[in-house]
């Protein structure tokens, strides 16, 4: 075997053989490093990247849940308690008087909701007044500190044109927190 190699090295192309052997050796080493080292590292990197994106997504969901809890607590704190519903109706009637709007018979009732420990308070009646006064009253109700909103507003057609007064059927709604010690009915 040694003689054969020496004979081959003495030929004109013999000087290329050691270089070719070195290239083949380096190619083998490169292949081994690539399959064992780099591919393993790439798989490990892909796994870590997936874990990182899952952790990032969980963190984002956690932050969103915290923000939602904070927002819900803020809304919950603005909701009036059920026992404060009658005074709220009285306050709306007083606001109507200040704005020169007539609310002759404002009825109020509570309706159950699907949310535990809450109910919906509804105030209904007719209101009469001049356009400017009605507009001011509606603005004051909508921008009040309490969380109330105009659920329905319907113009009642007058029989005869009265001196610039309009009559509307109005439905004002709010959501009410249940009493703190009272069990929730569902």
C-alpha positions as CSV (number, residue, x, y, z in Angstrom):
1,X,0.0,0.0,0.0
2,X,2.8,2.4,0.9
3,X,4.6,1.5,-2.3
4,X,1.5,2.3,-4.3
5,X,1.1,5.6,-2.7
6,X,4.7,6.5,-3.3
7,X,4.4,5.6,-7.0
8,X,1.3,7.7,-7.4
9,X,3.0,10.7,-5.7
10,X,5.9,10.5,-8.2
11,X,3.6,10.8,-11.2
12,X,2.9,14.4,-12.6
13,X,-0.5,14.6,-11.0
14,X,0.9,13.2,-7.7
15,X,1.3,16.7,-6.1
16,X,-2.5,17.2,-6.3
17,X,-3.3,14.0,-4.3
18,X,-2.3,15.5,-0.8
19,X,-4.3,18.6,-1.6
20,X,-7.3,16.5,-2.7
21,X,-7.0,14.4,0.4
22,X,-6.9,17.5,2.5
23,X,-10.0,18.9,0.7
24,X,-11.9,15.6,1.3
25,X,-10.9,15.6,4.9
26,X,-12.0,19.2,5.4
27,X,-15.3,18.5,3.6
28,X,-15.9,15.6,5.9
29,X,-15.1,17.7,8.9
30,X,-17.4,20.4,7.6
31,X,-20.2,17.9,7.0
32,X,-19.8,16.6,10.6
33,X,-19.8,20.1,12.1
34,X,-22.8,21.0,10.0
35,X,-24.9,18.0,10.9
36,X,-24.0,17.7,14.5
37,X,-23.3,21.3,15.5
38,X,-25.1,23.8,13.4
39,X,-28.3,21.8,12.7
40,X,-28.6,21.0,16.4
41,X,-28.0,24.7,17.3
42,X,-30.6,25.7,14.7
43,X,-33.2,23.3,16.1
44,X,-32.4,24.5,19.6
45,X,-32.7,28.1,18.4
46,X,-36.1,27.4,16.7
47,X,-37.3,25.7,19.9
48,X,-36.2,28.7,22.0
49,X,-37.7,31.1,19.6
50,X,-41.1,29.3,19.8
51,X,-40.9,29.3,23.6
52,X,-40.0,33.0,23.6
53,X,-43.0,33.8,21.3
54,X,-45.3,31.8,23.5
55,X,-44.1,33.5,26.6
56,X,-44.4,36.9,24.9
57,X,-47.9,36.1,23.9
58,X,-48.8,34.9,27.4
59,X,-47.3,38.1,28.8
60,X,-49.3,40.2,26.3
61,X,-52.5,38.4,27.3
62,X,-51.7,38.9,31.0
63,X,-51.1,42.7,30.4
64,X,-54.4,42.9,28.5
65,X,-56.2,41.0,31.3
66,X,-54.8,43.4,33.8
67,X,-55.9,46.4,31.8
68,X,-59.4,44.9,31.3
69,X,-59.6,44.3,35.1
70,X,-58.5,47.9,35.8
71,X,-61.1,49.2,33.2
72,X,-63.8,47.1,34.6
73,X,-63.0,48.2,38.2
74,X,-63.2,51.8,37.0
75,X,-66.6,51.3,35.3
76,X,-67.8,49.3,38.3
77,X,-66.9,52.2,40.6
78,X,-68.9,54.6,38.5
79,X,-72.1,52.5,38.5
80,X,-74.6,53.6,41.1
81,X,-75.7,51.2,43.8
82,X,-79.4,50.0,43.6
83,X,-80.4,52.0,46.6
84,X,-79.2,55.2,44.9
85,X,-81.5,54.7,41.9
86,X,-84.5,56.6,43.3
87,X,-82.3,59.6,44.2
88,X,-80.8,59.4,40.7
89,X,-84.3,59.7,39.2
90,X,-84.9,62.7,41.5
91,X,-81.7,64.3,40.4
92,X,-82.6,63.9,36.7
93,X,-86.0,65.6,37.5
94,X,-84.2,68.4,39.3
95,X,-81.8,68.8,36.3
96,X,-84.9,69.0,34.0
97,X,-86.3,71.8,36.2
98,X,-83.0,73.7,36.0
99,X,-83.1,73.4,32.2
100,X,-86.8,74.5,32.1
101,X,-87.9,71.1,30.8
102,X,-91.2,69.6,32.1
103,X,-91.0,65.9,33.1
104,X,-94.5,65.4,34.4
105,X,-94.4,61.7,35.2
106,X,-91.1,60.0,35.2
107,X,-91.5,56.3,36.1
108,X,-88.6,54.2,37.1
109,X,-88.0,50.4,37.3
110,X,-85.2,47.9,37.5
111,X,-84.7,45.0,35.1
112,X,-82.4,42.0,35.7
113,X,-79.3,41.5,33.6
114,X,-77.2,38.6,32.6
115,X,-74.3,39.9,34.6
116,X,-74.1,38.8,38.2
117,X,-74.8,41.4,40.9
118,X,-76.1,44.0,38.4
119,X,-79.4,45.3,37.2
120,X,-80.6,47.8,34.6
121,X,-82.4,50.9,35.8
122,X,-84.8,52.4,33.4
123,X,-86.5,55.8,33.7
124,X,-89.4,56.5,31.3
125,X,-91.7,59.4,30.7
126,X,-92.5,62.4,28.5
127,X,-90.7,65.7,28.5
128,X,-91.8,69.0,27.1
129,X,-90.0,72.2,26.4
130,X,-88.4,74.4,23.9
131,X,-85.8,73.0,21.5
132,X,-82.9,74.8,23.2
133,X,-83.9,73.7,26.7
134,X,-84.4,70.1,25.6
135,X,-81.1,70.0,23.9
136,X,-79.3,71.4,27.0
137,X,-81.1,68.9,29.2
138,X,-80.2,65.9,27.0
139,X,-76.6,67.1,26.9
140,X,-76.5,67.5,30.7
141,X,-77.9,63.9,31.1
142,X,-75.5,62.4,28.6
143,X,-72.4,64.1,30.2
144,X,-73.4,63.6,33.8
145,X,-71.0,62.2,36.2
146,X,-73.2,59.1,36.7
147,X,-73.1,56.5,34.0
148,X,-76.5,57.2,32.4
149,X,-77.5,57.2,28.7
150,X,-80.5,58.0,26.6
151,X,-81.7,54.7,25.4
152,X,-84.7,56.0,23.4
153,X,-86.0,59.4,22.3
154,X,-89.2,59.7,20.3
155,X,-90.9,62.9,19.2
156,X,-94.7,62.9,20.0
157,X,-96.6,64.6,17.1
158,X,-98.6,67.5,18.5
159,X,-102.2,67.9,17.5
160,X,-101.8,71.6,17.0
161,X,-98.6,73.6,16.7
162,X,-98.0,75.1,20.1
163,X,-95.7,78.0,20.7
164,X,-92.4,76.3,19.9
165,X,-92.6,73.5,22.5
166,X,-91.8,69.9,21.6
167,X,-92.8,66.8,23.4
168,X,-90.7,63.7,23.5
169,X,-91.1,60.2,25.0
170,X,-87.7,59.5,26.7
171,X,-86.2,56.4,28.0
172,X,-83.0,56.9,30.2
173,X,-81.1,53.8,31.3
174,X,-78.2,53.0,33.6
175,X,-76.7,49.9,35.1
176,X,-76.8,49.4,38.9
177,X,-74.5,47.6,41.2
178,X,-76.1,45.2,43.6
179,X,-76.0,45.8,47.3
180,X,-72.7,44.7,48.8
181,X,-74.1,42.2,51.2
182,X,-77.0,41.1,49.0
183,X,-76.7,37.7,47.3
184,X,-76.8,37.8,43.5
185,X,-79.9,36.5,41.7
186,X,-79.3,34.8,38.4
